[in-house]
Amino acid sequence: MMEKIIQVDSLTGGYDGSIVLENINMDVYKGEVLVIVGRSGCGKSTTINYLLGLQKPYSGRILFDGVDIWSSPQALNAARRRWGVLFQSGALLGNYNVIENVMLPLMEFTSLSRGEMMDVALSKLEIVGMEHAAYENPLEISGGMQKRAGLARAMVLDPEVLFFDEPSAGLDPVTSGELDETILSVNRSMGTTLIIVTHELASIFAISDRVIMLDPEEHGIIATGAARDLADNSKDPRVRSFFGRKNGE
C-alpha cells in the first residue's frame, strides 16, 4: 500500500472572499509523479500555493507527513524545509553565477563552509547536466538551461517533495522533452515525490503516474487517474475535450 506524504482534507479557499476551490480532498503518495491539470482559472496554481503554505485556506487542513502545516509556525517551517520549488521562470538571480544561485538555500539554511556548499551545488548541477555552466551568468544561458539550474537549486537541500509550476513554459518541444527526461530521472534515481502543474499534453503523458483534473465551474476535482486511462476511457466531456486537443492549445 502506497504511503501518503500529503493529505488535503476538505479544503476551501480562494481570493478576496471569492471561492476558487471548494471542499477539496486529495492525497499525494510518496515517490509518485502527480500532475495537476485543468482549464485556465480552475485553480491549479492556487492548489500549489496552498500545498506550499503560501496561502492559508478558508477552511480544511493540509497534512504533510501527518502534521497539519497550519497547526503552528514551527510545523509550517519544518514542512518547508522538506520540499523544493521550481518556479515557471527559473527565478535565477542575475547578480550571481549559476553555482552561486544553486548555493543560495544552503547559505540560508545550513552552516556548511563555502567549499562544502560549492561541492553540494556542483553535485546537483551534475545531476541535471549543468556542471559545465556552473560559472556562467544565468542571464546569458538558454531558457532550458535556466530551468535545469533552477531544478538543481530546488534539489540542493535534498527535498522529499518537489513542486513545479508549468516547468515547460516558454520552451520549444525538444527542450521541453529534455527537461521532462531530467525531471523523471530525479524521481527515479532519488525517489523524490513530484507535484507538477502543466497543460502540455506531451509532458502529461510522458511523466505522470497520476493526474488530477480540476474544473472552474465545479471549484474542484472532476477526474483522477492515469493520463492514458482518462484520455481513452473517461465519459466526462470536459475530460475528453482536455485530452483530445492538440498539444499547445
Secondary structure by P-SEA (a helix, b strand, c coil): cccccbbbccccccccccccccccccccccccbbbbbbcccccaaaaaaaaaccccccbbbbbcccccccccaaaaaaaaaacccccccccccccccaaaaaaccccccccccaaaaaaaaaaaaaaaccccccccccccccaaaaaaaaaaaaacccccbbbbccccccccaaaaaaaaaaaaaaaaacbbbbbbbcccaaaaaccccbbbbbbcccccccccccaaaaacccccaaaaaaaaccccc
